[in-house]
Amino acid sequence: MAYIYEYIRTRGFEPIHFEEHYARLEALSQRLFHAPLNTSPEELKGAIGDILRKDGYSSHTINCVCIRYFDNGAFEFEAVEILYNTYSLRAIRPQGYICQLSGDMLVSNTSAKEAMLELNRSTAQSTDAVVPIWIDEQNRLLAIDGAPIVAVFENEIRFSEVGESVEFNIAMQKMIAPRRKISQSAITLDDLSIVKELLYIDHRGITAFAGWKERHYTDITAERIARAVAETE
């Protein structure tokens, strides 16, 4: 059955940036199911707290809940393990492999995206070091491991024009500064040979990409962005 979804981080049982997450779910429901969500923000907030309490999660740590909303109007809630008690630069530094997709529909939070991710991950090496890089016919990078991308050049921080998340949008707002150009435009396969850093952002935190072919990337800006997003939580 088709569904849309959103990962919502919480402080204890209280959702973080809840209004933004709810708005994303509402917009995606209107776009794909041609109907609004059949629950109020207050009811959804209550359900998030209920699943965390039921599964024994702490009221003093950062937690996360995946909300799935099906085309028949049903909800499903799943508590998700979060390894860091603040929004962080993750310890892993993965490599990637190219997977070509047609168009950018699969970067939206739908069951189709989850199915494609599951397929790509199952055909990769059985290690966290390898993640799928989605590109389209124009060699634009769409997502890495399903998450939106940021590329750091010599004098520019470029946020991908494709894909978004609440954490990605916050990172873009927090990084606006006069000392370095901030843009939102296409990141291409050719750019991977010249970028200084490549990272992707979602509910798990910020993941710095290790390198591409013979080029190795740093994680200086990735750590700074992680701290900036953590300040909003």
N, C-alpha and C positions, 0 to 999 in steps of 0.2 A: 504494500500500500504506500502511496506517495506521501511524503511529509517534508516540512521545512523545519529548521532547527536553529537554536541559538545557545551558545555556551555562556553562562552568566557566573562570573566570579562573585563570591560573597565574603564579607567579613563576619565570621561566625555564621549566623543565620540570616544576616541582612544583605540583600543583593547590592552590589556595587554598580553604579551607573545604570540603574534599573530602567530609568525613563528612556535612555538611548537604546537599550536592548529591546524593550517593549515596542518602541517605534519601528525598529528594524523588522521584528516579527510581524507587526501589523502591516507594514508596507509590503512585505513579501507575500503575506496571505492575500492581500488585495490584488497583488500583481498576478499570482499564480492560481489562487483558488477563487478569485473574484468575490471575496466576502471578507468581512472583518473577523478578527479573533472573537470567539464566542465566550470570552471571559474578561473580567475587568482587571486592571492593573493590581488592585488590592487582592483579588482572589489568586492571581498568579504569584504574587509575592508570598502569600500565605502558603501556597503549595510548595514553593521552593524551600521555605523553612521547615515544612512538615517532612519532606523527604530526607533532609539532612538530619533532623532529629531522629527519624525512624531508623536511619542507617547508622546512627551512633557517631556522627561527626561532631567535632568540638565547637563550642560557641566562642572560642578564643583564637581560632586560627583562620587563615584564608582557605576557603573551600570553593567548590565549583559544581554547578548543576547544568546538565544538558537538558533542554526543553525541546521535545519533538511535538510538532503540531500536524496532525494528519488531515488529509483532504475530506474526511468524514466529520471533522470537528472534534476529534478526540485528542487528548493530550497524553504524553508519556514523559515521565521525569526520571532522570538517572543522575545520582551523585557521582562525581568524577574526582579521582585523586589528583591533588595539586602538590607538587614536590617542594615548592618554595613558599615561605610564609610572607613573602612580599613579591611584587611584580619584578622579575629578575631576568638577567641574561642567563640563559640556560647553560649548563655545563657541557652539553654535547656540541660537537663541531662537525656536522655531517658533510658528506660529499653528495652529489646528486647525479641523476641520470635523466635524459630527455624523454618526455612523452608528449606527442603531438595531439592536440585537440582541435576540433573545428568550432570556432566561435568562442564566446566567453560565458555562455549560459552556465557551464559547470562550476563557475567560481561562486555562484550564489549558494546559500546554505540550504540545500535540498537533499532528498534521498538519492538523487542521481549523482550528486557530487560525492556522497559517502560511498556509493557503490563503485564509482570509478577509482576513488582512493584505495578502497579495499583491494580492487583488482591490481592496481599498480604496485601496492605494497607487497602483495603476495607473490608477484613476479620478480621483486627485487631480492638482493641478498638478504639473508635473515639476520640483519644487524641494524642498529640505529644509525650507522654511519652512511646509509644510502637512503635517499628520499627522492620522490618523483618531482621533476621540474616540468610543469605544464607550459607548453608554448603553442601558439596558433600558427596559421599558414604564413603569416607575415614575420614569423620568428620573434613575436612579442612574448615576453615572459608573462604568464597569467597568474601563476601561483607556485610556491614551493611547499611541498607536503600539505597542499590544500590551503595555505595561508598567504595573505597579500605580502608584497615584497618591497623592500627599500634598498636602493643602491647608493653607495657613497663614493663620489668621484673626488678629484683633487679639490675642486672649488664648488661642489654642488652636492646636496642631499636630495635624491630623486625618489619620491614616493610613486609607486605604480599607479597608473590610471585605471587599472583593472582590479576588481576585488576590493573588499573593505571589511573591517570589523570595528567594533567599538574601540578596542585598544589601538588599532591602526589609526583611526581618526584622531584619537587623543594624542598619539605620538606626533602626528603631523602638526597639530595645533601647537603642541609644546615646543617643537623644534624651530618654529619661525623665529629667526634672529637676523640682525643686520650683517653679522660677520660672515655669513655663508649663505649662498643662494639655496632656497628651498623651492622645489618644483613638484608638480604632479603631472607626469607624462609617461610615455612608453619606455619600458626597459627592454632591450632586445638581447638576443643571443650574442651579437657582436660586442655589446657593452661588457660582457663578462671578462674580456681580455684586458680591460682598462680600469675597471672599478677597483677601489681600495678596500671596500667592505661590501658584503652582500648579506642581507638578513631578512628574516620573515617574522611576522608579528601576529599572534592570536592569543587565546585565553591561556595557553600554556606558558607564555612569557615571550621573550625575544630570543630567537635562535640565530646565531652567527654562522654563516656558511664557511666551511674550512677553505675551499679552493675549487678552482675549475681547471682541469687539465694541468698545465705546469705552473699556473698562477696561484699563489697563496694569499688569502685575505686576512686582515686584522679584525679586531672587534672593539676598537676604542669608542667609536660613535655608538655602536650597539649598546654598550654598557651605559653610556650617557643617556640614551633614549629610555632604557629600562628604568633608570633612576627617575627620570622625568615622569613617566607613566605611573610609577609607584607612588609618587607624591600626590597623585589624584585619588588614590585609594584610601 
